[in-house]
Amino acid sequence: MESEFLATMVLTFKLAAITTLILLLIGIPLAAFLVFSKMRFKSVIETIVSMPLVLPPSVLGFYLLLAFSPASAIGSFLNEHGIRLAFSFEGLVIGSVLFSLPFMVHPIQSALSQVHRSIFEASYTLGKSKLETMIRVILPSIRHGLISGIVLAFAHTVGEFGVILMIGGNIPGETRVASIAIYDEVESLNYAMAHQYALTLFAVTFAILLLVYTLNKKSLRGIQ
Amino acid sequence: MIYINITKHLDTAEGPLNAHFELTINDGEFLTLFGPSGAGKTTLLRMIAGLEKPDSGKIEVDGEVWFDSAKKINLPPQKRSIGFVFQDYALFPTMSVRENLLFAAETTEQRHNVDELIELVELTALSDRLPSTLSGGQKQRVALARALVRHPKILLLDEPLSALDSTMRHKLQDSLSLIHTRLGVTTLLVSHDIAETVKLSDRLAAIESGKIIRTCSPMEFFSPKTLSGKVQLIGDILSIEYDQPVYVITLLAGNSIIKAVASAQEASALKVGGKAVLSSKAFNPILIPLG
């Protein structure tokens, strides 16, 4: 029982960590695109990014399940290459990335839009490329936005339920995360176990948020 | 030598404008682009820097083509040997004064010169401070030093002093003047401040509605050629009061408030908020040094 609890918690945070890392890599260029692009269909992309905020998780989960199923074009293509996304950890990662996308993109987007144009231009006139400017000048100065994005995406993934339930199911050690486990334990009237999961989630997420906000406050002092 | 002949369609607050600038700048010269806001001064500076693209024409610096619409050449700002000082300083907030300068340095020699430049703008004591802890004048001196790190062929200053109070402004004017004499870098300043223009520049290009209407020395531009016994002040009318048997007009000319008497007929042509020319003939000026 105890080892199952541990496996579930490890899986929960592994999923959140991998999701957050992937989101950080996608989120920065995507946020930069949304802030700086003058493309006509930008608002369409902006809408798609924000959809998970208002869409019921079960809707997203349902369509992902259909897409992942071997009966669909995508699913059968992946199946032929030995990739199975429905009821697998990889599938959960994809679902979580899509579902937590706005929580990473929005804070970065808002921080980026506050950086004055002349900061970019000053770096260009000093001979630095766009990429170097981004890495050495812009990212350090929007680190509060990055930290907010990381925290929100991580916490949101830890607390995710609907999407995971739809596409992941409840396979111990593979797709059974803490939020599903709580539901499962309550269903079988095992309140003590449910409590153990719930309290652990509560304590760990509280500690992470507290730590990050304290650090963030310190690092911001002197910059603004 | 820098040769500029470019056109650009501008959308200003006063409506669309077809700007055409033709200008030659000599090596080591301090040239001021002088004119009202919305005339296109800053746009001209930004086009030289490569931050904005002219519609057509040519920019050539020491025989090197930076922009040529006919040959489809348009060097990005990174490839142009420029130092640009922005109105809002544009310092990198997470880097100290020294790190801001080091960021610009590309060669070992430039890296070694960083401390010398910090000394030149009198910021040695503050070199480890973050920009947010500096005053406006200090920030602009950092920006100036940073713009000089790469030994640019041309230093472009976009109203660098406009956000500063008058004490800071004088201090920075002194820094600019010192740097120009010491380093001899060709400098282009955008300004609409007469005192600053006269104090700093060798030559002035007066810009109005997207055209250079005149280039001459600043003194020639601002003062009449011959010594005259006539003084003229232009001021804003602050108040018109009737004080029997005359009217007392209060004018604001520059920073000075002047009261003058006017007849009922003169006063009837004036109104509060308007402008008026106050002139006096055959006066005997008394000049007393200040400070």
Interface residues (C-beta under 8 A of the other chain):
Chain A: H116 S118 I119 E121 A122 S123 Y124 T125 L126 G127 K128 S129 R136 V137 P140 S141 R143 G222 I223 Q224
Chain B: A49 L51 P76 P77 Q78 R80 I82 G83 F84 F86 Q87 D88 A90 L91 F92 P93 T94 F103 A104 E106 L130 S132 T133 A143 R146 A147 V149 R150
